[in-house]
């Protein structure tokens, strides 16, 4: 299966590394406006997660400087969009109309209307559209979802998600809110999506500004519970990426901390869970390929669910601008 990557920044090269581990898949075309990167110089690409450079080889791929040219390439079966968020709707809808399957990086779009445009385009084209909510494939978060869904420890009573890092100074467009949506969209969309997967859509949300950077302290409000909080954002440059969660159920608790994933039972016995399996990006890419090959809806990561995460992110930003006023979802 031939994949075309549009956008060769941090996420683009991360996705290339993921595809490199999947049999029968080839990155046959790449697109970026940066001539140095097209020539193979990836030295200035930065990010907050280390990528194995040995898995990033674009030497045999066709090179395009305009995304329209890559979409017109008849040899490309599926397009992977790793562009600034404000470009997602136009490129995704064009690729779908051209008969390509589409994996689009998160967040899906910056408005609810654009999310609907993308969903409708996929329905019209009868092609797979999936958004890269990679935590749905991340080992620790897979265990979290099983913890909630199995009910082995009872219903989840509270959940807290934290995600923070330094202002992404490796990127020119990410700090521009009109392009990325800011930290609530680009960074915390992961945790919003996980909260919705674990607890469903809230009735209301409330949020306040956190710290001196682009931070937020948010509450998702469910009548009768559970209590769900999301906190974090972009802060001083150089701050390393930190992501944790805690989920408390009736008879147990799960904590994802910097030193591992831990499960505690009602008796207070705490064990560290040892996880195996592929990294989240490889698993995400493999699932997308499976959906394309089998022509099936990506039920593990539907575009509708990704659109709901955008909806909640918009409400959180609105509440933060109103200093914590509760907003109906």
C-alpha positions in Angstrom: 0.0 0.0 0.0 1.4 3.4 -1.0 1.2 6.3 1.5 1.7 10.0 0.7 2.8 12.2 3.6 1.9 15.8 3.3 3.9 17.9 5.8 7.4 16.9 6.9 7.7 18.5 10.3 7.9 16.6 13.6 4.7 14.7 13.1 5.4 13.9 9.4 8.8 12.2 10.2 7.2 10.5 13.3 4.5 9.0 11.0 7.1 7.9 8.4 8.9 6.0 11.2 5.7 4.3 12.2 4.9 3.1 8.6 8.5 1.8 8.3 7.6 -1.0 10.7 4.5 -2.2 8.9 5.0 -4.9 6.2 3.6 -4.2 2.8 3.4 -0.4 3.4 5.6 2.1 1.6 5.8 5.9 1.9 5.8 6.5 -1.9 5.5 10.3 -1.9 6.2 13.2 0.4 5.3 16.8 0.2 6.8 19.9 1.9 7.5 23.5 0.8 10.9 23.3 2.5 13.5 22.4 -0.3 16.2 21.4 2.2 13.9 18.8 3.8 12.8 17.5 0.4 16.5 17.0 -0.4 16.7 14.8 2.7 18.0 17.2 5.4 15.9 16.5 8.5 18.5 17.9 11.0 16.4 21.0 11.9 13.2 19.1 12.6 12.4 19.3 16.3 9.7 18.0 18.6 9.0 16.8 22.2 9.3 13.1 21.5 12.5 11.4 20.2 12.2 9.8 16.7 14.4 7.0 15.5 16.2 8.7 12.6 17.2 5.3 11.1 13.5 4.7 10.3 13.1 8.0 8.4 14.2 7.5 4.8 12.5 9.5 2.0 15.2 8.9 -0.6 13.0 6.7 -2.8 9.8 8.7 -2.4 8.5 11.0 -5.0 9.0 14.6 -3.9 6.3 17.3 -4.2 6.4 21.0 -3.0 2.6 21.4 -3.4 0.0 19.2 -1.7 -2.3 19.4 -4.7 0.4 17.6 -6.8 0.7 14.7 -4.3 -3.1 14.3 -4.1 -3.1 14.0 -7.9 -0.5 11.2 -7.8 -2.5 8.1 -8.9 0.0 5.7 -7.3 -0.9 7.0 -3.8 -3.6 5.0 -2.1 -3.8 7.0 1.1 -2.8 10.4 2.3 -1.4 11.2 5.7 -1.8 14.9 6.6 0.7 16.4 9.0 0.1 20.1 8.2 -0.9 23.0 10.4 -4.4 22.5 11.8 -6.0 25.4 9.9 -5.1 23.6 6.6 -6.7 20.2 7.6 -10.2 20.8 6.2 -9.1 21.9 2.8 -6.5 19.3 2.2 -8.5 16.4 3.7 -11.6 17.2 1.7 -9.6 17.5 -1.5 -7.8 14.2 -0.8 -11.1 12.4 -0.1 -12.7 13.8 -3.2 -9.7 12.4 -5.2 -10.5 9.0 -3.9 -7.7 8.7 -1.3 -8.1 7.4 2.3 -7.0 10.0 4.8 -5.2 9.9 8.1 -5.2 13.5 9.5 -3.2 14.6 12.5 -5.1 15.9 15.5 -6.8 18.1 16.2 -9.3 17.5 13.5 -10.0 21.1 12.7 -10.5 24.5 14.5 -14.3 24.7 14.1 -17.3 22.4 14.4 -18.4 23.4 10.9 -15.0 22.3 9.4 -15.2 18.9 11.3 -18.7 18.4 9.7 -17.3 19.2 6.2 -14.6 16.6 6.6 -17.0 13.9 7.8 -19.4 14.6 5.0 -16.6 14.5 2.5 -15.6 11.0 3.7 -19.2 9.8 3.6 -19.6 11.1 0.0 -16.3 9.6 -1.2 -16.8 6.3 0.7 -13.3 6.5 1.9 -11.7 6.1 5.4 -11.2 9.2 7.4 -9.3 8.9 10.7 -7.9 11.5 13.0 -4.6 10.9 14.7 -5.7 10.7 18.3 -2.7 8.6 19.1 -3.4 8.1 22.8 -6.2 5.7 21.7 -3.3 3.4 20.7 -0.8 4.3 23.5 -0.2 1.3 25.8 -0.9 3.1 29.1 -4.1 4.7 27.9 -5.3 1.4 26.4 -5.0 0.0 29.9 -6.9 3.0 31.3 -9.8 2.4 28.9 -10.0 -1.3 29.8 -10.0 -0.2 33.5 -13.0 2.0 32.9 -14.9 -0.3 30.4 -14.5 -3.6 32.2 -16.2 -2.4 35.4 -14.0 -4.9 37.3 -13.2 -2.2 39.9 -16.7 -0.6 39.6 -17.6 2.7 37.9 -15.1 5.5 37.5 -15.8 8.1 40.1 -13.1 10.7 39.2 -10.4 11.2 36.6 -7.6 13.8 36.3 -5.4 14.3 33.3 -2.3 16.4 33.2 -0.2 17.3 30.1 2.3 20.1 29.8 5.5 21.1 28.0 7.4 24.1 27.0 6.2 26.5 24.3 6.9 24.6 21.1 9.7 26.8 19.8 10.7 24.2 17.3 7.7 25.3 15.2 6.8 28.6 13.7 3.1 27.9 13.3 2.2 26.1 16.5 2.4 29.2 18.8 0.1 31.1 16.4 -3.3 30.5 17.9 -5.2 31.2 14.6 -3.3 28.3 13.0 -3.1 25.7 15.8 -5.8 26.7 18.3 -3.2 27.0 21.0 -2.3 24.5 23.7 -6.0 23.5 24.5 -6.4 22.3 20.9 -3.0 21.1 20.0 -1.8 19.5 23.3 -4.8 18.9 25.5 -7.0 17.6 22.8 -5.4 14.3 23.7 -6.7 14.4 27.2 -10.1 15.8 26.2 -10.5 12.8 23.8 -9.4 10.4 26.6 -11.9 12.0 29.0 -14.7 11.6 26.5 -13.8 8.0 25.8 -13.7 7.2 29.5 -16.7 9.1 30.7 -18.7 10.3 27.7 -19.8 13.8 26.7 -20.2 16.2 29.6 -23.2 18.3 30.2 -21.2 21.5 30.8 -17.6 22.6 31.1 -15.7 25.3 33.1 -12.1 26.5 32.7 -9.7 29.1 34.0 -6.3 30.3 32.9 -3.4 28.4 34.4 0.0 30.1 34.8 1.7 32.7 32.7 1.8 30.6 29.5 -1.0 29.1 27.4 -2.3 27.0 30.2 -5.8 25.9 31.4 -7.4 24.3 34.4 -10.6 22.6 33.3 -13.5 20.7 34.7 -15.9 18.5 32.7 -19.2 18.5 34.5 -21.5 15.4 34.5 -24.8 15.5 36.5 -24.3 13.0 39.3 -20.6 12.5 38.5 -17.9 11.5 37.8 -15.5 14.4 38.6 -13.2 15.0 35.6 -10.4 17.5 35.4 -7.9 18.4 32.7 -4.9 20.6 33.4 -1.8 21.7 31.5 -0.6 23.6 28.5 2.4 25.3 27.1 4.7 27.1 29.6 8.3 28.3 29.7 10.5 27.1 26.7 12.5 24.1 27.5 10.1 22.5 29.9 10.0 18.7 29.1 6.9 17.0 28.1 5.0 15.6 31.1 1.8 13.5 30.9 0.1 11.8 33.8 -3.4 10.6 34.7 -5.3 9.3 37.7 -8.6 7.4 37.5 -10.4 6.4 40.7 -13.1 3.8 40.6 -15.3 2.3 43.3 -12.9 -0.4 44.2 -9.6 0.6 42.7 -7.4 3.3 41.3 -5.0 3.7 38.3 -2.1 6.1 38.3 0.1 6.9 35.3 3.2 8.6 36.7 6.7 9.5 35.3 8.0 6.2 36.7 5.3 3.9 35.3 1.6 2.8 35.4 0.3 1.6 38.8 -2.9 -0.2 39.8 -4.2 -0.1 43.4 -7.1 -2.2 44.7 -9.6 -1.6 47.5 -7.2 -3.1 50.1 -4.5 -0.6 49.1 -2.3 -3.1 47.4 -0.4 -1.3 44.7 1.3 -3.0 41.7 3.3 -1.6 38.8 1.9 -2.8 35.5 4.5 -4.0 32.9 3.4 -3.2 29.3 4.4 -4.7 26.0 3.4 -4.1 22.4 4.2 -1.5 19.7 4.4 2.2 20.3 1.3 4.3 19.8 2.3 5.8 16.5 3.1 2.4 14.9 -0.2 0.9 16.3 -2.1 3.9 15.0 -0.6 3.6 11.5 -1.2 -0.2 11.4 -4.9 0.2 12.4 -5.4 2.9 9.8 -3.8 0.7 7.1 -6.1 -2.2 8.3 -9.2 0.0 7.9 -8.1 1.1 4.4 -7.3 -2.5 3.2 -10.6 -3.8 4.6 -12.6 -0.7 3.6 -14.1 -0.4 7.1 -14.9 2.4 9.4 -12.2 3.2 12.0 -14.4 2.3 15.0 -11.5 2.6 17.4 -11.1 6.2 16.5 -14.1 7.6 14.6 -14.1 11.0 13.0 -17.3 11.8 15.0 -15.5 11.2 18.3 -12.7 13.5 17.1 -15.2 16.2 16.2 -16.7 15.9 19.7 -13.2 16.5 21.2 -13.0 19.7 19.1 -16.5 20.7 20.4 -15.4 20.4 24.0 -12.1 22.2 23.3 -14.0 25.2 21.9 -16.3 25.3 25.0 -13.3 25.1 27.3 -11.6 28.1 25.6 -14.8 30.0 25.7 -15.1 29.3 29.5 -11.5 30.3 30.1 -12.1 33.6 28.3 -15.1 34.2 30.6 -13.0 33.4 33.7 -14.6 30.1 34.5 -18.2 30.6 33.5 -19.9 27.2 32.9 -20.6 26.6 29.3 -23.2 24.1 27.9 -21.8 21.4 25.6 
